[in-house]
């Protein structure tokens, strides 16, 4: 097979290399390797006689390259499945050692079953107070001033909406007071209470009438409030744990000292349940996109 190529005037004729030519080694000749004259560069440069600069071609195309002499070992599917089972068993052992249980096991053991005898609104006021302190620390709220609050002071104390919204989306709502402002189900409009349990699709609240209500998030619009000023003491710092309110006694005498967020200066927000259908643990690691709200 021959080929005719046009050569520019004044240039040397191109030399054809035969890739099937025998290597110019004598019979029974041993290769001698030394660091002063490596074999690979010398071999490549000696066989590239048609190139104007053999060492440049070696540095560009050969130096530092590696050739796989065989296909890499592929892990079998059976061994991969065995590794996954082993990892799953180890994870379950670690969870049992720590004392953690899954949602299915907790449901079977009745961990989240509520005792109707404990359905008292005043018994969950300390939980609500704890949530107010949690919001104060999360939103970095200011301390309440000593003088009477004016409108200008409220504007200065109000955090920016751009900093509050991402935090509230990932916040824990156990202990908050939520109210149904709109819903396609008219029978739940106006229901308000302290959140005692949140699932992916529902809020379970305890109302002021000491009744437990399960409110679906779908097709419902909720309203909730956060305090305008911090409910924590001025000496509280971020590394310290939140103060736990004193539990109420059976007579409820301490109920007068515990106020809800609605009894003080507060900020009111609306929450659209269709965009909030996630568990609290899933919301903490989810990245929400800013988009317009679809009305009911």
ChimeraX attribute file (.defattr): number of C-alpha atoms within 10 A of each C-alpha:
attribute: neighborCount
match mode: 1-to-1
recipient: residues
	/A:1	2
	/A:2	4
	/A:3	4
	/A:4	5
	/A:5	8
	/A:6	6
	/A:7	10
	/A:8	8
	/A:9	7
	/A:10	6
	/A:11	7
	/A:12	8
	/A:13	11
	/A:14	10
	/A:15	9
	/A:16	7
	/A:17	11
	/A:18	7
	/A:19	7
	/A:20	6
	/A:21	7
	/A:22	7
	/A:23	8
	/A:24	7
	/A:25	9
	/A:26	7
	/A:27	6
	/A:28	6
	/A:29	7
	/A:30	8
	/A:31	8
	/A:32	8
	/A:33	10
	/A:34	8
	/A:35	6
	/A:36	6
	/A:37	10
	/A:38	11
	/A:39	13
	/A:40	13
	/A:41	15
	/A:42	13
	/A:43	10
	/A:44	15
	/A:45	17
	/A:46	12
	/A:47	13
	/A:48	15
	/A:49	12
	/A:50	13
	/A:51	13
	/A:52	9
	/A:53	11
	/A:54	18
	/A:55	18
	/A:56	13
	/A:57	15
	/A:58	17
	/A:59	12
	/A:60	11
	/A:61	10
	/A:62	14
	/A:63	13
	/A:64	8
	/A:65	8
	/A:66	7
	/A:67	5
	/A:68	6
	/A:69	6
	/A:70	6
	/A:71	6
	/A:72	7
	/A:73	6
	/A:74	6
	/A:75	8
	/A:76	8
	/A:77	9
	/A:78	9
	/A:79	10
	/A:80	11
	/A:81	11
	/A:82	11
	/A:83	12
	/A:84	12
	/A:85	12
	/A:86	12
	/A:87	12
	/A:88	12
	/A:89	12
	/A:90	12
	/A:91	12
	/A:92	15
	/A:93	13
	/A:94	12
	/A:95	13
	/A:96	11
	/A:97	9
	/A:98	9
	/A:99	8
	/A:100	13
	/A:101	12
	/A:102	9
	/A:103	11
	/A:104	9
	/A:105	11
	/A:106	13
	/A:107	12
	/A:108	9
	/A:109	10
	/A:110	10
	/A:111	10
	/A:112	11
	/A:113	9
	/A:114	12
	/A:115	7
	/A:116	10
	/A:117	7
	/A:118	11
	/A:119	17
	/A:120	16
	/A:121	18
	/A:122	24
	/A:123	18
	/A:124	19
	/A:125	23
	/A:126	20
	/A:127	20
	/A:128	25
	/A:129	22
	/A:130	21
	/A:131	23
	/A:132	23
	/A:133	20
	/A:134	21
	/A:135	25
	/A:136	20
	/A:137	18
	/A:138	14
	/A:139	19
	/A:140	14
	/A:141	19
	/A:142	18
	/A:143	15
	/A:144	18
	/A:145	10
	/A:146	6
	/A:147	6
	/A:148	7
	/A:149	11
	/A:150	8
	/A:151	8
	/A:152	8
	/A:153	12
	/A:154	14
	/A:155	10
	/A:156	10
	/A:157	16
	/A:158	15
	/A:159	16
	/A:160	11
	/A:161	8
	/A:162	8
	/A:163	10
	/A:164	13
	/A:165	13
	/A:166	13
	/A:167	14
	/A:168	15
	/A:169	17
	/A:170	17
	/A:171	16
	/A:172	18
	/A:173	21
	/A:174	19
	/A:175	23
	/A:176	25
	/A:177	23
	/A:178	23
	/A:179	23
	/A:180	22
	/A:181	17
	/A:182	17
	/A:183	19
	/A:184	12
	/A:185	10
	/A:186	10
	/A:187	8
	/A:188	18
	/A:189	17
	/A:190	14
	/A:191	18
	/A:192	22
	/A:193	24
	/A:194	25
	/A:195	23
	/A:196	19
	/A:197	16
	/A:198	18
	/A:199	14
	/A:200	15
	/A:201	15
	/A:202	19
	/A:203	22
	/A:204	18
	/A:205	28
	/A:206	26
	/A:207	21
	/A:208	14
	/A:209	11
	/A:210	17
	/A:211	14
	/A:212	20
	/A:213	17
	/A:214	16
	/A:215	19
	/A:216	19
	/A:217	23
	/A:218	17
	/A:219	15
	/A:220	21
	/A:221	20
	/A:222	20
	/A:223	16
	/A:224	20
	/A:225	19
	/A:226	22
	/A:227	22
	/A:228	23
	/A:229	22
	/A:230	20
	/A:231	21
	/A:232	22
	/A:233	11
	/A:234	10
	/A:235	6
	/A:236	12
	/A:237	11
	/A:238	9
	/A:239	6
	/A:240	8
	/A:241	9
	/A:242	15
	/A:243	13
	/A:244	12
	/A:245	13
	/A:246	10
	/A:247	15
	/A:248	16
	/A:249	11
	/A:250	9
	/A:251	7
	/A:252	11
	/A:253	10
	/A:254	14
	/A:255	16
	/A:256	8
	/A:257	6
	/A:258	16
	/A:259	13
	/A:260	16
	/A:261	21
	/A:262	14
	/A:263	9
	/A:264	12
	/A:265	15
	/A:266	16
	/A:267	15
	/A:268	12
	/A:269	13
	/A:270	14
	/A:271	18
	/A:272	19
	/A:273	20
	/A:274	18
	/A:275	13
	/A:276	16
	/A:277	17
	/A:278	18
	/A:279	14
	/A:280	18
	/A:281	13
	/A:282	12
	/A:283	17
	/A:284	14
	/A:285	9
	/A:286	11
	/A:287	11
	/A:288	11
	/A:289	6
	/A:290	7
	/A:291	6
	/A:292	6
	/A:293	9
	/A:294	8
	/A:295	8
	/A:296	12
